[in-house]
Amino acid sequence: MAARHELFATCPRGLEPVLHQELKELRMGRIERQVGGCRFQGGPVEVARANLWLRTANRVLLRVDRFPCPGDAALYEAAREVPWERWLRPEGTLRVQARVQDSALTHGRYVEQRVKDAVCDRFVERTGTRPSVGDEESDLRIHVHLFRDRATLALDTTGTPLYKRGWRVAQGRAPLPETLAAGLVLLSGWDRRSPVLDPFCGSGTLLVEAALLAAGAAPGLGRAFGAERWLTHEPRLWERARREAEQARRPTPKLQLVGSDLHAERVEDTRANLEAAGVTASVHLEAADGRSFAPRPGWNGQVLTNLPWGVRVSDPARVVALYEAFGTRLREQAAGYALSLLGGEPRQLDALGIAGERTELANGNQPCVLLRAALA
Ligand SMILES: C[S@@+](CC[C@H](N)C(=O)[O-])C[C@H]1O[C@@H](n2cnc3c(N)ncnc32)[C@H](O)[C@@H]1O
């Protein structure tokens, strides 16, 4: 039987329950929800499937050690004991990233440096040569998590974060990360069949992620992963996982996707991204003002959108006026539609004048709120 590993998938804050559900649907073992992600167990097959299939995860980390870490010496010694040569060639490239909280060692940079020294010293001792320090695309990325003087050393099986799916060819000023967009689609409760409308579509991230979900398409199919650069890499296993994912994708010619944006360039961005992602749905795109939003009566679709936020897109007072006008339009024109609206602040969402369930999320370090409602 293949080795079982302790794995941890990270995700945007607030999406932990969605990620938990995704892992359950992928039939991963011993799933446990934590802050910022979920723990689970699995071997190399699960590592490949998690990377290919998870929509809301940013990274999948594989734990190699966990130990009490009251200070510098404990960190260095433990890091030197790990058999890094199992995964990395002596002449390969290495990157260490640390997150440090409530611990005697307080500086992330210092922790990264010490772990890098320990790894390199181990290689020099055994092979006379050492790996060099690389970038995001390094052959081995090591994550150090130091919390209340307990350290976890983990290998990053993902490499370039999972929100970079490989389909984005165009972006506006404030695109949603793909992982957060997929989380909104999943949180919306959308049935994966009814029309999806995004009247502030920007670069179309929500429409693309909704279409990929409806098609049963693995979001990671168009890219490579960190673990594929390791010495332990089993190409056949990954080929099989990719083949399964390719076979699972279905065309969705009946799916209606409706997108608009005030700016014609954004509409073209959406068109380009939908095409690059291989979306086969029936697509209607136009430049239009959300304040005149007029969804087709009787469609009973899903309005799924990310309204402009004061900080990034325009000035706060104008944003509130925009929310007011859009809310009025929804109440007057969108009977029968389900709404999932992401806004920057509770006050902005209040201006919509629509009651519903609110979920606090985060876009990077920026808090945001999802409002879900159904219009009778
Ligand atoms: C936060 S961005 C949406 C980002 C999008 N979800 C993405 O991932 O690229 C908001 C979008 O609303 C558009 N916008 C601003 N005012 C608008 C209006 N009155 N009507 C329609 N779109 C508007 C902006 O051009 C911008 O593309």
The ligand as a MOL file (V3000), in Angstrom:
LIG
                    3D

  0  0  0     0  0            999 V3000
M  V30 BEGIN CTAB
M  V30 COUNTS 27 29 0 0 0
M  V30 BEGIN ATOM
M  V30 1 C -14.8000 44.0910 -8.6900 0
M  V30 2 S -14.8490 44.1780 -10.4090 0 CHG=1
M  V30 3 C -15.4190 42.6050 -10.9010 0
M  V30 4 C -14.2830 41.6530 -11.0360 0
M  V30 5 C -14.6730 40.3350 -11.6370 0
M  V30 6 N -15.4470 39.5230 -10.7300 0
M  V30 7 C -13.4020 39.6010 -12.0600 0
M  V30 8 O -13.0740 38.5820 -11.4680 0
M  V30 9 O -12.6930 40.1010 -12.9360 0 CHG=-1
M  V30 10 C -16.2190 45.1850 -10.6980 0
M  V30 11 C -16.5030 45.4780 -12.1330 0
M  V30 12 O -17.6540 46.3120 -12.1900 0
M  V30 13 C -17.5270 47.1560 -13.3130 0
M  V30 14 N -18.4450 48.3010 -13.1060 0
M  V30 15 C -18.2560 49.4430 -12.4050 0
M  V30 16 N -19.3600 50.1940 -12.4300 0
M  V30 17 C -20.2780 49.5200 -13.1640 0
M  V30 18 C -21.6220 49.7710 -13.5470 0
M  V30 19 N -22.2570 50.8820 -13.1760 0
M  V30 20 N -22.2560 48.8400 -14.2930 0
M  V30 21 C -21.6350 47.7080 -14.6830 0
M  V30 22 N -20.3490 47.4200 -14.3670 0
M  V30 23 C -19.6850 48.3100 -13.6080 0
M  V30 24 C -16.0650 47.4970 -13.3700 0
M  V30 25 O -15.7020 47.8340 -14.6980 0
M  V30 26 C -15.4130 46.2010 -12.8770 0
M  V30 27 O -15.0110 45.4160 -13.9700 0
M  V30 END ATOM
M  V30 BEGIN BOND
M  V30 1 1 1 2
M  V30 2 1 2 3
M  V30 3 1 2 10
M  V30 4 1 3 4
M  V30 5 1 4 5
M  V30 6 1 5 6
M  V30 7 1 5 7
M  V30 8 2 7 8
M  V30 9 1 7 9
M  V30 10 1 10 11
M  V30 11 1 11 12
M  V30 12 1 11 26
M  V30 13 1 12 13
M  V30 14 1 13 14
M  V30 15 1 13 24
M  V30 16 1 14 15
M  V30 17 1 14 23
M  V30 18 2 15 16
M  V30 19 1 16 17
M  V30 20 1 17 18
M  V30 21 2 17 23
M  V30 22 1 18 19
M  V30 23 2 18 20
M  V30 24 1 20 21
M  V30 25 2 21 22
M  V30 26 1 22 23
M  V30 27 1 24 25
M  V30 28 1 24 26
M  V30 29 1 26 27
M  V30 END BOND
M  V30 END CTAB
M  END
